[in-house]
Amino acid sequence: MKGTNLGEFEELVLLTIAALVNEAYSVAICDELEKYTGRSAKLGVVHTVLHRLEEKGLVKSKLGEATNVRGGKRKRYYLVTNTGKATLLKAKELRDRLWNVIPEFALKRI
Amino acid sequence: MKKKSTPPEWARRFLSWYCRPELLEDLQGDLNEYFDRNLKTKGPRRSRFIYILDVFKFFRSYTIRKPKFLDLFIQWIMIGSYIKTSGRSIVRNKLFSFINIIGMAVSMSVGLLMIAFISDLLDYDNFHEKKDRIYRVITADQRRDQPLMNLASTSVKGGKEIRESVAGLEELTLLRNGFGGDAAFGETILPVGGLWADPSFFKVFTFPLVQGDPVTALKEPYSLVLTEKSAAKLFGTTNALGKSVTLDTSHYVVTGIMKDIPKLSHIRFEALGSFSTLELKKPNDDGGFLNWESIYSNYVYVLLPENGTLESVQIALDKVSATENAAIQNRKITLSLQPLKDIALGRHLTNQIGTAMLPLVVWILGGLAFMVILSACFNYTNLSIARSLRRSREVGIRKVIGAVKSHILGQFISESVIIALLALAFSFLLFLFLRIQFVSLHRFVDDLVSLELSPKLISYFIAFALVVGVGAGFIPALFFSRINAIRVLKDASSLQLFRRVTLRKALIVLQYSFSLMFITATLIGYNQYKGFLTFDLGFTTENILNLRLNGTNGDLVVKELSELPEVKEISRSLIVTSLGSAIGSSMKYKRMDDSASVWENHVDEHYLPLHQHVFLAGRNFNPKPEQAEETEAIVNEQLLQRFDIGERDPQKALAEVITIDKKKLTIVGVLKDFHYETVEEGIKPMVFRNTTDKTSGYINVKVFSTDWSSTRAAIEKAWRKVDKVHPLDATFYDEQLEQAYSQFSVMIKVIGFLAFLAVSIASMGLFGMVVFTTETRLKEISIRKVLGASEWILILLLSRGFLFLLTLASLVAIPATYLFFNNVVLNNFAYHVPIGITELLAGVTVVMVVAIVMIGSQTLKVARSNPAEVLKNE
């Protein structure tokens, strides 16, 4: 297994899952990502990432209740695990630390 | 209301087939959700397309189902059980097993023969160590106004040019045919045939020398390399290095003894003469040995270096061709390379150095064999499905105990494979017998292949049996694996036994159509062949014995023969016509710029009367002293047409002068058109010339005799008086005609044999089906009988369905065969007899009669049964 380093897209997906709390399943994640990032999130790509995140132990999943939408197929809901949360925090912390060392003037003139 | 649009079923199935079960539901749900969403915005067509696209996009390494090893393991431990049940089932249904095994064995033996044949063809020239780098230089000859001719041969000049100017060749060897003659060593005289070859020969090809040095063996003029076999014949020993041999008038020294040539070699010879001998003889004086246009008797083989490329050599060859073509007119000669492995089984080339086979012929033979095998597989499929009622309970119980679809599939496929392997054992014995028959079909086949058994071949055979087994068993296995266990166990008759009836009927129709096509094709072919042999060629061939002169003094032979009382007439000719051999010359009439090639034959003044050629005008040749200049010509009608001589009127054409070979000849007679070539070709302009060669050509002898063997002996004796070295080579004209068309007789024999097999297999299958149907309908028949049906009505009732199928098959087969022959095959023959109604219907009648007898006998048996006996046992 690869390390627990997060790729950019992986981080986005992980954040989205956290943001959706109990409603995080593949299609919803796609929609949410599109809403926030403005780029189209392909279902196949998202699935691959979800699979990888689960493999890394950052998320866990369980099947929901059957409904009569989706052709009667159950949804798979994702939840961020503790490791996942730690990883997200670590990533944020890393960024914050970097932000802090950037001198003010370096980013001023945009 | 319109039906709600749904995702494509096959894509959905594909997804559930490849996807891991634990991921499947979620994926399906997602796709459904997207599909529904797209349906609203993009319409059904586009959303279906997106769905399919997404299904393929999900095909990723983590979604794919891993093979279930447990499953394979179960199959493996169950094999013992499968074999046991298969064995029981085979023994229990003796009739069906017999039909299946024998049918398969018979058809597979043909398959084995084809495999051995093709494998031999593919093995050609494999013994050369550098086989992948050896190429032959072949020639395309384009003369103005004439079709392109592709030759396997090339010119000496071309070979030498390539050697000098083409870079990037490791080795090049030049061969020329025509080496040979009567080799004399002491008292022994042995005619040997072979090739002229240069010293590089042994570098390019792998022909190991037993004695002598491969580097120098062919270097010096008058060197001779013999194969072990011919050395043993000539010297009585293979230890013959340095011995001197007289070949015709020259003395050669044996510089090498070569291992015998393997059978599967496209180059074959008894002896090699050094190419330098040829050059020493200065053959350029007659006929342009070193001409760019002498492309008919030389062969050039090149060896490319390990990393050489074909393209660069081809570019260089094109350059050579272009330079040389600039010097000649009205003709373009182009050189190209042909890989060694494409020679024996490759495209058609004129002037082949040895035997070769067209891939098309192999495809056709293979296709026919395939149809016969398919027919046997159909039998298996049909009978197994028909009998499914009896095995369905077994399948039901297996399923209840825990077998899944793939287990049942495995079981029934292994059953059919077991039957195929049993059939293989029988078919192997048949193959050993067929092999002898096949090889003795024609000299050509015997020459071409050995059909020797080898471990490789045996493994092909076993693989073939496995393929046949799987092929035959797949549909029944699929059928069984889908049986619903609960329904079958509750009530076996609920199984929809006759649901597959259409499939079975279709298979029977297909099978019979094949068989009828085969048999009709055989009959039509046979009739055509007979037509060729009895064709009115425009002259008589009856009782004419043609003696081939092989360096023998013809005048002396004629003198000896004329003393025999049985010999009525004797004539001389250069070739024997209508057999396919031809000699052409370029001819001119008044216009000097208009020349055309015409066929010719050189004969004496007895030839035309002896063969009873019909004169339209003029007279026969006048007797001509041997040394006198040639002045007369006799031509056919076509020649008058072509050159517009005497307004195409035979009378007016007399005394006109034509020019052939720079000789001016006066037309003294005009003949009615006759067949100079075989009847496949149309009649072309042709001229008879009055000249004979003393030691070559033929002596045509008209013989009247009641005792052929003693006449033959007398002729042989007369021949022996003149020539003690060469055996008499005499054949009756009619036999020669048969030989000329022997390719057709071979084809008819092969197709006829396959037709016989196809009909037998189809009949066996039909018999099985009839037995099965009548048995299952026994009760119905009995009740009908009790209610008063007569035997005839019952027979009609039972056989009606089968007769309908057979009629359908003949309605398919006969028009198809007729159209195929009439519009495709016979178009290749300029002259042929029309297809008669008899040939078309004879085959059908025979097959129908056989089928009716089979159906009738079985149905009669059932119809005669005592209804009380049958119904009592309920």
Interface residues (C-beta under 8 A of the other chain):
Chain A: Y25 S26 V27 K42 L43 G44 H47 T48 H51 L63 V69 R70 G71 K73 R74 K75 R76
Chain B: E25 D26 L27 Q28 G29 D30 L31 N32 E33 Y34 D36 D54 K57 F58 R60 Y62
